[in-house]
Structure formats: structure tokens, C-alpha cells
């Protein structure tokens, strides 16, 4: 299969999915679907972030105390739970991450 057909197919599917919401504006999702969609951002963010924390080299699990990604992620989770402030979570997580990398001699 050529890449052109693959890209065209993905384009058609994406356009169809997005256009359907405009084509039928009166379309309403059942309550159970709306409730499920509420968790999509959390699930997507988790799917993006957690592999980077647990597999920092992209191949091997690193569940140890010398994994700055894992420790900074845990610190960011704690900051988020305590402060409920997005900016504090991002700033605190980055600060902990770079501080740990510096202390571990990885920078």
C-alpha cells in the first residue's frame, strides 16, 4: 500500500468524523456517552505522559530512585493534589526534574 492512499484514507476518516458533528447539529449523545467523554482528556494525557516516566530510554522499564522522570512525575502529582493549580504543578514538576537531573549528574 502506498503512503498516498494511507494519507488519503486517514484524511477521509478524520474529515468524516469531524464533519458529522456539523452536518447533524441536533445530534445528542446519550448521558452515558457524555459521562464517558468526560474522562477522555485524562486518559489521553496519562497515555502520553506515563510511558515517558516509566520508560525514559524508550525501551526498558526503570522503576528506581535514579529515574528523574519518575520522581519528578510523582512530585508533580503531589503538587497537583495539594495545590490544584496547573501553573504550580508544571513549574514545580519542572523544577524538581531539573534539580534531580543536576543532583544525579545527568545534565
Secondary structure, DSSP 8 states (H G I E B T S, - for coil): --HHHHHHHHHHHHHHHHHHHHHTTT----HHHHHHHTTHHHHHHHHHHHHHHH-TTSSS---STT-HHHHHHHHHHHHHHHH--HHHHHHHHHHHHHHHHHHTT--
